[in-house]
């Protein structure tokens, strides 16, 4: 297992100011996170409907949610957007489809359900970036949903995307980063979030196992990363009858939720730091006092 000694050195240039940035999110109760994970619909049709339901439950209004049908397929990509103070965009993604064998809880209802958790945790708080949560279809068929999304971006919209954070197969162990394919600056911010929150993080590369939706953005040269939990001993769970709810280590999954929520918050505060908010942007107040995390 590759540890983060190299990234710790790389992060030194950021100094203490990065870690001192205000990380703000509404921390959900572990029971809420577990309940959404346990839904894990058994078919891809039900999973598409399930993420729409979870987005709505997390506070995503009908005007902020979008279903984008993938051409020649019966499935759609499901998007939930939160407007920011600028038009710079952070994409947080996960695929909802599963293979025929197993329940597909790990791969990848863990990522899909977490999108709703993250949306609820950041909803209502001021943020600089437009944050778009996307649940892609058809990843198991060869990244079809994410490729379709990328191919549909015009140059202007693609240029506004500052980062892609992809989530795939959590809960088998503490949070892992696919480091060999991860943008170095995003990795540094992730490490700072882990250190600030005192949460575990390590690196395990998975290119010899398969690919992930983050790689659909490679041709656009958008900074990207994939977070997962797969290790050599747990690899056997994926695409097998063992991919069930009892494969999940709930404490690890909940820690991954907290780390990723903190990371997205910190990323929002540090990416594109030289870009000022538009003069017409309305200030947003934090409801009911500071959130806990």
BAFI-3210 file (N, C-alpha, C; in Angstrom, 3 decimals, decimal comma, padded with zeros to 6 digits):
// residues 293
n [1|2|3|4|5|6|7|8|9|10|11|12|13|14|15|16|17|18|19|20|21|22|23|24|25|26|27|28|29|30|31|32|33|34|35|36|37|38|39|40|41|42|43|44|45|46|47|48|49|50|51|52|53|54|55|56|57|58|59|60|61|62|63|64|65|66|67|68|69|70|71|72|73|74|75|76|77|78|79|80|81|82|83|84|85|86|87|88|89|90|91|92|93|94|95|96|97|98|99|100|101|102|103|104|105|106|107|108|109|110|111|112|113|114|115|116|117|118|119|120|121|122|123|124|125|126|127|128|129|130|131|132|133|134|135|136|137|138|139|140|141|142|143|144|145|146|147|148|149|150|151|152|153|154|155|156|157|158|159|160|161|162|163|164|165|166|167|168|169|170|171|172|173|174|175|176|177|178|179|180|181|182|183|184|185|186|187|188|189|190|191|192|193|194|195|196|197|198|199|200|201|202|203|204|205|206|207|208|209|210|211|212|213|214|215|216|217|218|219|220|221|222|223|224|225|226|227|228|229|230|231|232|233|234|235|236|237|238|239|240|241|242|243|244|245|246|247|248|249|250|251|252|253|254|255|256|257|258|259|260|261|262|263|264|265|266|267|268|269|270|271|272|273|274|275|276|277|278|279|280|281|282|283|284|285|286|287|288|289|290|291|292|293]
n.u [000,838|000,667|001,812|001,344|003,734|005,132|003,204|002,841|005,198|004,842|002,697|003,681|004,317|001,954|001,611|000,412|-001,854|-003,710|-004,750|-005,907|-008,085|-011,586|-013,506|-016,616|-019,585|-022,759|-022,926|-024,181|-026,137|-024,874|-026,722|-028,525|-026,918|-026,322|-028,895|-029,628|-027,707|-028,419|-030,699|-030,140|-031,163|-032,206|-032,192|-031,047|-032,864|-034,451|-032,456|-031,790|-034,171|-034,007|-031,800|-032,758|-034,864|-033,404|-031,846|-033,904|-034,861|-032,653|-032,814|-032,632|-034,094|-036,769|-036,157|-033,424|-032,600|-031,773|-032,531|-030,718|-031,096|-029,281|-028,114|-029,619|-029,943|-031,826|-031,399|-030,498|-028,308|-028,197|-028,503|-027,747|-027,657|-025,929|-025,972|-023,265|-021,126|-019,563|-019,063|-017,423|-016,906|-017,323|-017,372|-018,952|-018,996|-020,494|-021,182|-024,336|-025,135|-025,122|-023,506|-024,715|-024,410|-024,486|-025,442|-024,589|-023,978|-021,538|-020,267|-021,991|-023,429|-022,595|-021,161|-023,136|-025,292|-023,886|-023,607|-026,046|-025,916|-023,712|-024,659|-026,798|-025,306|-023,880|-025,741|-027,431|-025,401|-023,027|-021,102|-018,347|-017,988|-019,953|-021,493|-021,875|-023,570|-023,355|-024,862|-023,861|-024,998|-024,480|-021,722|-020,530|-020,637|-018,574|-017,842|-019,891|-021,996|-020,620|-018,842|-020,652|-021,682|-019,381|-018,821|-020,950|-020,462|-020,005|-017,320|-017,176|-018,582|-017,060|-014,635|-015,188|-015,108|-013,488|-012,645|-012,954|-014,356|-014,499|-016,350|-016,159|-017,003|-016,856|-016,299|-015,184|-012,825|-010,762|-010,659|-009,373|-007,109|-006,868|-003,977|-002,079|-003,451|-004,454|-004,925|-002,280|-002,520|-005,189|-004,902|-003,219|-004,894|-006,842|-005,299|-004,701|-007,280|-007,783|-005,798|-006,570|-009,104|-008,404|-008,623|-008,404|-006,377|-005,104|-003,163|-004,061|-003,472|-005,401|-005,308|-004,642|-006,790|-009,158|-011,106|-012,419|-015,076|-013,906|-011,880|-012,998|-012,832|-010,280|-009,396|-010,167|-008,456|-009,053|-008,601|-008,674|-009,857|-010,198|-011,859|-011,846|-012,138|-010,827|-008,753|-006,104|-006,929|-009,719|-010,648|-011,893|-014,559|-015,900|-018,073|-019,169|-021,018|-020,546|-020,798|-022,530|-024,588|-023,470|-020,798|-019,872|-017,982|-019,211|-018,270|-015,958|-017,080|-018,641|-016,656|-015,372|-017,396|-017,413|-014,805|-014,827|-016,840|-015,646|-013,427|-014,575|-015,664|-013,313|-011,973|-013,648|-013,068|-010,436|-009,683|-009,177|-008,508|-007,794|-009,840|-012,311|-015,531|-018,463|-019,566|-022,264|-023,136|-025,082|-024,685|-024,551|-026,024|-025,192|-027,282|-028,962|-026,697|-023,232|-022,358|-021,961|-019,237]
n.v [-001,188|002,105|004,860|008,295|009,775|011,182|013,037|014,486|015,935|017,429|018,939|020,746|023,291|024,633|025,467|026,431|027,835|026,710|024,443|025,793|026,927|027,574|024,850|023,869|022,196|020,588|018,088|014,932|012,591|009,366|007,338|008,246|008,298|005,566|004,486|005,420|004,138|001,474|001,230|000,578|-000,270|-003,079|-003,292|-001,629|000,180|000,798|001,871|004,222|005,673|005,695|007,377|009,802|010,126|010,256|012,568|014,488|014,178|015,118|017,814|018,875|020,801|020,623|022,306|022,408|019,888|017,565|015,350|013,656|012,034|009,293|008,885|006,476|004,678|003,362|004,584|007,350|010,121|011,586|014,728|017,105|020,396|023,029|026,430|028,784|031,510|032,231|031,341|029,204|025,676|022,729|019,310|016,560|013,184|009,931|006,563|004,916|002,430|-001,198|-004,433|-007,656|-009,681|-010,108|-007,587|-005,032|-003,104|-002,120|-001,459|000,373|001,627|002,757|005,050|006,474|006,905|008,475|010,870|012,187|012,504|014,237|016,438|017,268|017,917|020,162|021,868|024,968|026,396|029,073|029,117|029,332|028,147|026,757|023,796|020,638|017,687|014,529|011,604|009,028|006,924|003,544|002,966|000,520|-000,599|000,446|003,137|004,660|006,520|008,732|009,375|010,159|012,444|014,096|014,332|015,872|018,399|021,842|024,015|026,288|025,620|023,408|024,658|025,965|024,124|023,295|021,120|017,546|015,268|012,020|009,235|005,925|002,818|002,582|001,951|-000,580|-000,394|002,085|005,390|005,559|006,832|006,985|007,438|007,634|008,579|010,928|014,458|016,512|018,869|018,735|016,425|017,309|019,099|017,309|015,741|017,691|018,143|015,617|015,576|017,794|017,005|014,766|012,152|008,904|008,234|006,899|005,731|003,798|002,405|001,635|001,006|-001,394|-002,903|-001,814|000,899|004,245|006,677|009,193|009,208|009,730|012,414|012,988|013,706|016,325|017,557|018,259|018,827|015,995|013,256|009,997|008,531|005,755|002,468|000,133|-002,673|-005,115|-007,538|-007,077|-006,832|-008,978|-008,766|-007,079|-007,148|-009,646|-012,257|-011,531|-008,832|-007,249|-005,756|-006,567|-006,568|-004,095|-001,949|-000,093|001,991|002,794|003,659|005,826|007,517|008,038|009,489|011,838|012,787|013,307|015,229|017,306|017,719|018,622|021,014|022,375|022,415|024,072|026,484|026,951|026,392|028,144|030,567|033,157|034,225|036,579|036,944|037,648|041,059|041,346|039,252|037,942|038,155|035,431|034,268|032,312|029,795|029,547|029,679|028,506|025,528|022,129|019,774]
n.w [000,000|-000,966|000,729|001,887|001,905|-000,083|-000,943|001,373|001,520|-000,831|-000,051|001,731|000,788|000,831|003,366|006,651|006,213|004,413|005,767|007,799|006,720|006,708|007,210|006,391|006,932|007,188|009,380|008,894|010,751|011,598|011,343|009,399|007,110|006,917|006,546|003,989|002,476|002,834|001,300|-001,428|-004,294|-006,328|-009,113|-012,114|-013,180|-010,937|-009,376|-010,701|-010,318|-007,578|-006,892|-007,779|-005,966|-003,553|-003,960|-004,016|-001,414|-000,051|-000,345|-002,878|-005,247|-007,701|-009,809|-009,691|-010,242|-012,784|-015,397|-017,688|-020,532|-021,900|-025,097|-027,216|-025,187|-022,390|-020,037|-017,862|-017,072|-013,876|-012,489|-009,938|-009,063|-007,351|-007,077|-007,156|-005,984|-008,091|-011,577|-011,807|-011,609|-009,658|-010,059|-008,602|-008,614|-009,281|-010,237|-010,779|-011,710|-011,681|-011,951|-013,141|-011,210|-007,656|-005,154|-005,627|-003,718|-002,663|-005,111|-007,171|-005,111|-002,808|-003,579|-005,012|-003,157|-001,383|-002,758|-002,367|000,418|000,626|-000,796|000,879|003,136|002,366|001,404|001,450|002,617|002,170|-000,807|-003,058|-005,558|-008,225|-007,533|-008,740|-008,508|-009,846|-010,896|-012,718|-015,360|-016,537|-016,272|-015,943|-018,405|-019,799|-019,098|-020,173|-019,575|-018,405|-020,460|-022,421|-021,203|-021,103|-023,850|-024,574|-023,605|-024,261|-025,387|-023,762|-021,375|-020,545|-020,000|-017,665|-015,652|-012,765|-011,278|-010,941|-008,841|-008,250|-007,019|-006,041|-005,021|-001,975|001,579|002,089|003,376|005,072|003,515|000,208|-002,274|-005,765|-006,685|-008,782|-010,939|-010,108|-009,857|-008,776|-007,191|-006,279|-004,781|-002,752|-001,392|-000,529|001,222|003,133|004,145|005,302|007,288|008,831|009,728|011,050|009,949|008,410|005,507|002,539|-000,291|-003,056|-006,073|-008,983|-011,662|-012,867|-012,423|-013,425|-014,803|-014,192|-013,847|-013,687|-015,545|-017,984|-018,292|-018,948|-021,543|-021,715|-020,087|-017,459|-014,004|-011,904|-009,850|-008,320|-005,616|-003,446|-001,904|-002,211|-001,718|-002,110|-000,716|-000,587|-003,134|-004,330|-003,669|-005,435|-008,250|-007,675|-005,882|-003,290|-003,020|-001,077|001,502|003,894|003,401|003,887|005,937|008,279|009,903|008,577|006,184|007,035|007,998|005,576|004,320|005,971|005,520|002,731|002,548|004,024|002,404|-000,058|000,831|001,625|-000,792|-002,259|-001,016|-001,710|-004,379|-007,478|-006,252|-006,880|-008,269|-008,149|-006,621|-008,575|-008,872|-008,713|-007,270|-004,678|-001,194|001,057|003,989|006,808|007,875|011,009|012,721|013,065|011,251|012,397|012,463]
ca.u [000,000|001,451|001,423|001,350|004,948|005,442|002,238|003,086|006,231|004,252|001,740|004,340|004,316|000,689|001,726|-000,691|-003,043|-004,685|-005,419|-006,658|-009,297|-012,806|-014,233|-017,984|-020,632|-023,698|-022,615|-025,344|-026,037|-024,455|-027,908|-029,076|-026,009|-026,498|-030,229|-029,593|-026,883|-029,139|-031,746|-029,488|-032,112|-031,653|-032,069|-030,555|-034,022|-034,796|-031,356|-031,945|-035,257|-033,571|-030,961|-033,643|-035,565|-032,466|-031,530|-035,043|-034,860|-031,529|-033,083|-032,457|-035,393|-037,026|-035,477|-031,984|-032,324|-031,929|-032,352|-030,198|-031,087|-028,107|-028,603|-029,751|-030,086|-033,025|-030,975|-030,138|-027,476|-029,021|-027,696|-028,286|-026,713|-026,022|-025,343|-022,236|-020,895|-018,920|-019,512|-016,503|-017,699|-016,755|-018,243|-018,807|-019,647|-020,495|-022,116|-025,359|-025,450|-024,462|-023,452|-025,804|-024,172|-024,368|-026,406|-024,052|-023,955|-020,218|-020,001|-021,428|-024,429|-021,878|-020,869|-024,369|-025,982|-023,079|-023,873|-027,155|-025,401|-022,850|-025,516|-027,490|-024,325|-023,403|-026,902|-027,787|-024,199|-022,426|-019,934|-017,863|-018,158|-021,141|-021,178|-022,833|-023,492|-023,816|-024,873|-023,777|-025,444|-023,783|-020,258|-020,081|-020,560|-017,423|-017,869|-020,755|-022,701|-019,704|-018,349|-021,733|-021,725|-018,214|-018,977|-022,000|-020,048|-019,398|-016,019|-017,367|-018,930|-015,914|-013,602|-015,589|-014,967|-012,204|-012,240|-013,881|-014,105|-015,301|-016,453|-016,493|-016,742|-016,378|-016,797|-014,468|-011,674|-010,679|-010,617|-008,184|-007,012|-006,175|-003,000|-001,346|-004,288|-005,041|-004,259|-001,440|-003,048|-006,362|-004,410|-002,705|-006,044|-007,423|-004,448|-004,900|-008,572|-007,628|-005,011|-007,371|-010,202|-007,824|-009,268|-007,420|-006,299|-003,918|-003,257|-004,006|-003,732|-006,277|-005,349|-004,539|-008,077|-010,185|-011,091|-013,462|-015,665|-013,008|-011,000|-013,680|-012,497|-008,854|-009,153|-010,409|-007,381|-009,642|-008,080|-009,629|-009,405|-011,188|-011,730|-012,407|-011,725|-010,450|-007,410|-005,929|-007,798|-011,150|-010,965|-012,763|-015,964|-016,492|-018,595|-019,332|-022,138|-020,155|-021,091|-023,772|-024,489|-022,614|-019,391|-019,546|-017,551|-019,949|-017,450|-015,083|-017,913|-019,026|-015,458|-015,185|-018,376|-016,955|-013,604|-015,149|-017,569|-014,647|-012,592|-015,306|-015,730|-011,986|-011,703|-014,413|-012,409|-009,040|-009,551|-009,467|-008,504|-007,582|-011,053|-013,230|-016,948|-019,052|-020,061|-023,713|-023,473|-025,670|-024,082|-025,407|-025,767|-025,204|-028,501|-028,992|-025,385|-022,231|-022,623|-021,009|-018,656]
ca.v [000,000|003,322|005,889|009,644|010,509|012,123|014,124|015,330|016,876|018,335|019,825|021,700|024,642|025,264|026,043|026,193|028,606|025,829|023,643|026,688|027,378|027,161|023,718|023,985|021,348|020,041|016,665|014,073|011,490|008,126|006,550|008,737|007,823|004,116|004,199|005,640|003,096|000,202|001,182|-000,179|-000,968|-004,293|-003,185|-000,319|001,070|001,258|002,679|005,562|006,310|005,839|008,556|010,961|010,230|010,686|013,972|015,279|014,087|015,898|019,236|019,305|021,159|020,153|023,199|022,159|018,511|017,362|013,999|013,760|010,709|008,926|008,526|005,075|003,841|003,681|005,181|008,767|010,705|012,394|015,843|018,033|021,518|024,104|027,637|029,398|032,939|032,385|030,295|028,077|024,504|021,490|018,166|015,428|012,173|008,502|005,839|004,194|001,116|-002,368|-005,609|-008,577|-010,506|-009,356|-006,514|-003,754|-002,126|-001,490|-000,960|001,540|002,387|003,542|006,360|007,154|007,383|009,524|012,132|012,838|012,912|015,400|017,565|017,744|018,465|021,459|022,646|026,095|027,106|029,849|028,527|030,124|027,410|025,971|022,396|019,782|016,274|013,777|010,144|008,544|005,578|002,735|002,911|-000,862|-000,934|001,122|004,585|005,202|007,704|009,865|009,753|010,892|013,765|014,859|014,628|016,872|019,709|022,772|024,493|027,265|024,923|022,588|025,542|026,422|023,042|023,386|019,839|016,417|014,352|010,830|008,330|004,599|001,629|002,908|001,159|-001,839|-000,038|003,549|006,053|005,401|007,684|006,476|008,528|007,742|009,292|012,080|015,756|016,706|019,907|018,179|015,466|018,080|019,608|016,136|015,402|018,718|017,876|014,441|015,964|018,701|016,251|013,601|010,982|008,101|008,347|006,310|005,658|002,498|002,582|000,557|000,932|-002,790|-003,541|-001,262|002,347|004,921|007,780|010,351|009,138|010,285|013,834|013,130|014,397|017,758|018,023|018,819|018,171|014,963|012,184|009,013|008,040|004,408|001,778|-001,224|-003,177|-006,439|-008,557|-006,814|-006,754|-010,112|-008,416|-006,404|-007,984|-011,002|-012,364|-010,959|-007,392|-007,086|-004,775|-007,050|-006,334|-002,721|-001,569|001,160|003,054|003,290|004,386|007,109|008,356|008,491|010,567|013,066|013,273|013,868|016,480|018,310|017,965|019,461|022,353|022,987|022,638|025,264|027,664|027,118|026,382|029,407|031,565|034,508|034,697|037,274|036,717|038,736|042,159|041,224|038,078|038,275|037,468|034,421|034,132|030,930|029,637|028,926|029,580|027,704|024,085|021,291|018,680]
ca.w [000,000|-001,101|001,686|001,361|002,246|-001,166|-000,951|002,534|001,090|-001,803|000,602|002,620|000,240|001,132|004,696|007,579|005,834|003,780|006,774|008,674|006,046|007,404|006,646|006,896|006,376|008,167|009,547|009,054|011,706|010,949|011,039|008,135|006,068|006,800|006,001|002,535|001,884|002,888|000,277|-002,496|-005,174|-006,922|-010,562|-012,534|-013,307|-009,592|-008,855|-011,273|-009,572|-006,198|-006,693|-007,895|-004,688|-002,520|-004,211|-003,557|000,050|000,476|-000,511|-004,265|-005,798|-009,063|-010,741|-009,598|-010,636|-014,218|-015,921|-019,053|-021,170|-022,688|-026,426|-027,597|-023,999|-021,613|-018,781|-017,877|-016,030|-012,976|-011,995|-008,948|-009,075|-006,374|-007,611|-006,318|-006,165|-009,401|-012,499|-011,749|-011,262|-009,142|-010,283|-007,678|-009,448|-008,931|-011,106|-010,024|-012,258|-011,126|-012,814|-012,869|-010,035|-006,409|-004,921|-006,048|-002,629|-002,696|-006,465|-006,513|-004,365|-001,791|-004,145|-005,397|-001,955|-000,772|-003,437|-001,661|001,730|000,441|-001,161|002,079|004,066|001,868|000,974|002,309|003,049|001,080|-001,455|-004,181|-006,805|-008,555|-007,246|-009,438|-008,150|-011,012|-010,821|-014,091|-015,698|-017,544|-016,102|-016,056|-019,822|-020,397|-018,821|-021,227|-019,116|-018,231|-021,784|-023,073|-020,572|-021,560|-025,275|-024,731|-023,096|-025,207|-024,918|-022,691|-020,135|-020,145|-019,466|-016,334|-014,670|-012,076|-010,699|-010,924|-007,723|-008,509|-005,864|-006,569|-004,193|-000,631|002,687|002,326|004,203|005,088|002,203|-000,639|-003,451|-006,951|-006,706|-010,043|-011,899|-009,430|-009,955|-007,587|-006,306|-005,607|-003,790|-001,621|-000,640|000,133|002,349|004,155|004,776|006,153|008,454|009,650|010,330|011,720|009,370|007,665|004,055|001,931|-001,748|-003,711|-007,499|-009,457|-013,126|-013,302|-012,125|-014,304|-014,930|-013,431|-014,605|-013,714|-016,713|-019,149|-018,362|-019,241|-022,814|-021,518|-019,203|-016,244|-012,801|-011,521|-008,956|-007,885|-004,249|-003,357|-000,671|-002,628|-001,454|-002,708|-000,105|-000,757|-004,557|-004,670|-003,406|-006,584|-009,341|-007,150|-004,940|-001,990|-002,984|-000,316|002,585|004,981|003,052|004,267|007,292|008,354|010,491|007,505|005,223|007,634|007,994|004,196|004,117|006,627|004,844|001,419|002,788|004,400|001,232|-001,007|001,433|001,552|-002,207|-002,643|-000,456|-002,129|-005,831|-008,162|-005,180|-007,399|-008,930|-007,252|-006,894|-009,349|-008,049|-008,568|-006,455|-003,398|-000,063|001,669|005,412|007,277|008,656|012,346|013,339|012,347|011,208|013,118|011,690]
c.u [000,879|000,949|001,699|002,593|005,279|004,492|002,381|004,151|005,652|003,317|002,401|004,275|003,018|000,685|000,509|-001,961|-004,114|-005,459|-006,252|-007,927|-010,520|-013,502|-015,627|-018,904|-021,520|-023,433|-023,898|-025,088|-025,670|-025,649|-028,552|-028,242|-026,199|-027,848|-030,248|-028,769|-027,648|-030,281|-031,310|-030,452|-031,438|-031,508|-031,600|-031,694|-034,398|-033,691|-031,422|-033,044|-034,832|-032,722|-031,775|-034,379|-034,640|-032,048|-032,665|-035,103|-033,771|-031,711|-032,891|-033,828|-035,535|-036,299|-033,971|-031,596|-032,598|-031,671|-031,920|-030,132|-029,822|-028,587|-028,532|-029,825|-031,343|-032,685|-030,547|-029,073|-028,354|-028,135|-028,468|-027,264|-027,000|-025,280|-024,317|-022,107|-020,181|-019,463|-018,495|-017,218|-016,831|-017,783|-017,922|-019,635|-019,563|-021,457|-023,099|-025,610|-024,622|-024,366|-024,532|-025,645|-024,017|-025,400|-025,886|-024,057|-022,628|-020,021|-021,305|-022,534|-023,766|-021,578|-022,122|-025,100|-025,218|-023,275|-024,998|-026,724|-024,574|-023,666|-026,214|-026,528|-023,855|-024,544|-027,203|-026,612|-023,646|-021,228|-019,619|-018,144|-019,590|-020,752|-022,268|-022,561|-024,107|-023,737|-024,964|-024,392|-024,326|-022,257|-019,745|-019,989|-019,408|-017,470|-018,815|-021,434|-021,803|-019,114|-019,404|-021,834|-020,587|-018,364|-020,025|-021,641|-019,562|-018,122|-016,153|-017,659|-017,771|-014,839|-013,932|-015,363|-013,565|-011,720|-013,352|-013,449|-015,049|-015,226|-016,914|-016,048|-016,072|-016,812|-016,133|-013,284|-011,689|-010,419|-009,279|-008,269|-006,319|-005,139|-002,326|-002,132|-004,874|-004,228|-003,515|-002,002|-004,291|-005,941|-003,892|-003,846|-006,734|-006,617|-004,614|-006,226|-008,479|-006,854|-005,821|-008,462|-009,711|-008,522|-008,272|-007,536|-005,020|-004,168|-003,140|-004,392|-004,482|-006,296|-005,218|-005,834|-009,147|-010,043|-012,227|-013,915|-014,793|-012,179|-011,677|-013,320|-011,031|-008,625|-009,408|-009,357|-007,932|-009,051|-009,116|-009,002|-010,552|-010,842|-012,455|-011,986|-011,161|-008,991|-007,297|-006,827|-009,286|-011,583|-011,962|-014,247|-016,637|-016,915|-018,725|-020,550|-021,827|-020,435|-022,485|-023,537|-023,557|-021,126|-018,919|-019,088|-018,093|-019,129|-016,501|-015,884|-018,290|-017,828|-015,150|-016,154|-017,871|-015,729|-013,952|-015,949|-016,605|-013,787|-013,290|-015,414|-014,400|-011,610|-012,416|-013,727|-011,041|-008,830|-009,876|-009,467|-008,357|-008,818|-011,977|-014,660|-017,495|-019,644|-021,550|-024,118|-023,996|-024,983|-025,062|-025,047|-025,895|-026,389|-028,236|-027,591|-024,459|-022,586|-021,587|-020,452|-017,669]
c.v [001,245|004,367|007,274|010,445|011,558|013,309|015,027|016,359|017,902|019,340|020,894|023,125|025,380|025,913|025,740|026,897|027,716|025,043|024,500|027,216|026,812|026,041|023,725|023,009|020,879|018,537|015,875|013,016|010,204|007,260|006,955|008,214|006,319|003,759|004,348|004,565|001,780|000,117|000,322|-000,955|-002,077|-004,235|-001,778|000,675|001,650|002,131|004,100|006,324|006,585|007,069|009,832|011,203|010,767|012,147|014,864|015,312|014,962|017,402|019,761|019,558|020,638|021,015|022,992|020,753|018,348|015,898|014,119|012,366|010,492|008,331|007,022|004,123|004,247|004,351|006,626|009,057|011,636|013,452|016,633|019,144|022,495|025,310|028,179|030,878|033,247|031,293|029,161|026,886|023,373|020,392|017,082|014,302|010,771|007,800|005,036|002,780|000,019|-003,451|-006,582|-009,365|-009,626|-008,242|-005,146|-002,687|-001,370|-000,762|-000,791|002,336|003,191|004,945|007,143|007,715|008,531|010,869|012,896|013,313|014,181|016,623|018,130|018,426|019,861|022,397|023,767|026,879|027,926|029,114|029,305|029,450|026,910|024,511|021,532|018,332|015,481|012,281|009,611|007,155|004,840|002,773|001,512|-001,323|-000,270|002,629|005,313|006,501|008,916|010,313|010,562|012,302|014,642|015,257|015,712|018,249|020,591|023,329|025,447|026,585|024,065|023,446|026,035|025,371|023,078|022,041|018,817|015,493|013,164|009,870|006,969|003,520|001,980|001,826|-000,179|-001,641|001,486|004,115|005,873|006,378|006,919|007,528|008,718|008,490|010,574|013,345|016,043|017,759|019,418|017,203|016,177|018,616|018,470|015,758|016,408|018,518|016,688|014,779|016,844|017,948|015,041|012,311|010,226|008,287|007,678|006,173|004,217|002,720|001,373|000,428|-000,493|-003,564|-003,082|000,239|002,924|006,140|009,029|010,384|009,604|011,758|014,070|013,953|015,894|018,394|018,762|018,101|017,204|014,003|011,219|008,546|006,705|003,787|000,394|-001,515|-004,559|-007,494|-008,331|-006,756|-007,833|-009,795|-007,856|-007,410|-009,449|-011,051|-011,761|-009,469|-007,186|-006,087|-005,256|-006,978|-004,962|-002,650|-000,165|002,293|003,643|004,126|005,764|008,052|008,873|009,619|011,872|013,654|013,937|015,158|017,605|018,702|018,889|020,880|023,079|023,299|023,902|026,546|027,944|027,091|027,754|030,580|032,988|035,067|035,345|036,910|037,885|039,801|042,039|040,061|038,512|037,492|036,506|034,297|032,681|030,730|029,015|028,726|028,677|026,229|023,325|020,255|017,939]
c.w [000,000|-000,130|001,117|001,717|001,186|-001,136|000,257|002,209|000,128|-001,146|001,455|002,110|000,539|002,517|005,553|007,152|005,223|004,830|007,711|008,014|006,765|006,647|007,250|006,169|007,505|008,270|009,785|010,113|010,965|010,565|009,720|006,967|005,851|006,175|004,489|001,836|001,805|001,880|-000,902|-003,389|-005,978|-008,439|-010,924|-012,753|-011,947|-009,003|-009,424|-010,535|-008,127|-005,965|-006,884|-006,578|-003,598|-002,711|-003,707|-002,034|000,661|000,290|-001,915|-004,882|-007,223|-010,089|-010,751|-010,027|-012,130|-014,569|-017,382|-019,678|-021,994|-024,000|-026,663|-026,406|-023,238|-020,291|-018,967|-016,836|-015,204|-012,327|-010,946|-008,776|-007,937|-006,942|-006,626|-006,610|-007,480|-010,313|-012,614|-011,131|-010,717|-009,394|-009,255|-008,268|-008,857|-009,874|-010,265|-010,522|-011,612|-012,190|-012,374|-011,585|-008,797|-006,313|-005,331|-004,966|-002,632|-004,019|-007,230|-005,832|-003,250|-002,308|-004,450|-004,190|-001,311|-001,466|-002,738|-000,277|001,621|000,065|000,069|003,039|003,662|001,488|001,978|002,843|001,890|000,492|-002,724|-005,519|-006,978|-008,360|-007,868|-009,068|-009,303|-010,731|-012,252|-014,219|-016,433|-017,453|-016,367|-017,513|-020,544|-020,281|-019,782|-020,789|-018,978|-019,565|-022,536|-022,513|-021,079|-023,024|-025,517|-024,221|-024,239|-024,588|-023,744|-021,360|-019,638|-019,484|-018,063|-015,255|-014,064|-011,557|-010,843|-009,790|-007,893|-007,322|-006,364|-005,594|-002,866|000,353|002,940|003,268|004,313|003,688|001,503|-001,811|-004,570|-007,320|-008,055|-011,108|-011,311|-009,669|-008,658|-006,645|-005,568|-004,515|-002,551|-000,754|000,111|001,362|003,477|004,885|005,724|007,425|009,390|010,396|011,124|011,277|008,496|006,158|003,595|000,442|-002,216|-005,168|-008,051|-010,974|-013,662|-013,076|-013,107|-014,393|-014,099|-014,213|-014,637|-014,983|-018,000|-019,354|-018,743|-020,506|-022,722|-020,620|-017,984|-015,038|-012,231|-010,520|-008,722|-006,476|-004,151|-002,033|-000,961|-002,291|-002,099|-002,057|-000,369|-002,218|-004,978|-004,487|-004,647|-007,654|-008,901|-006,240|-003,572|-001,900|-002,407|000,804|003,692|004,632|003,531|005,717|007,529|008,960|009,450|006,506|005,765|007,705|006,586|003,872|004,724|005,941|003,516|001,559|003,150|003,212|000,233|-000,467|001,321|000,111|-002,697|-002,173|-001,062|-003,637|-006,410|-007,189|-005,689|-008,079|-007,913|-007,611|-007,693|-008,446|-007,798|-007,673|-005,105|-002,293|000,554|003,137|005,805|008,189|010,010|012,939|012,575|012,369|011,994|012,172|012,552]
res [x|x|x|x|x|x|x|x|x|x|x|x|x|x|x|x|x|x|x|x|x|x|x|x|x|x|x|x|x|x|x|x|x|x|x|x|x|x|x|x|x|x|x|x|x|x|x|x|x|x|x|x|x|x|x|x|x|x|x|x|x|x|x|x|x|x|x|x|x|x|x|x|x|x|x|x|x|x|x|x|x|x|x|x|x|x|x|x|x|x|x|x|x|x|x|x|x|x|x|x|x|x|x|x|x|x|x|x|x|x|x|x|x|x|x|x|x|x|x|x|x|x|x|x|x|x|x|x|x|x|x|x|x|x|x|x|x|x|x|x|x|x|x|x|x|x|x|x|x|x|x|x|x|x|x|x|x|x|x|x|x|x|x|x|x|x|x|x|x|x|x|x|x|x|x|x|x|x|x|x|x|x|x|x|x|x|x|x|x|x|x|x|x|x|x|x|x|x|x|x|x|x|x|x|x|x|x|x|x|x|x|x|x|x|x|x|x|x|x|x|x|x|x|x|x|x|x|x|x|x|x|x|x|x|x|x|x|x|x|x|x|x|x|x|x|x|x|x|x|x|x|x|x|x|x|x|x|x|x|x|x|x|x|x|x|x|x|x|x|x|x|x|x|x|x|x|x|x|x|x|x|x|x|x|x|x|x|x|x|x|x|x|x]
***
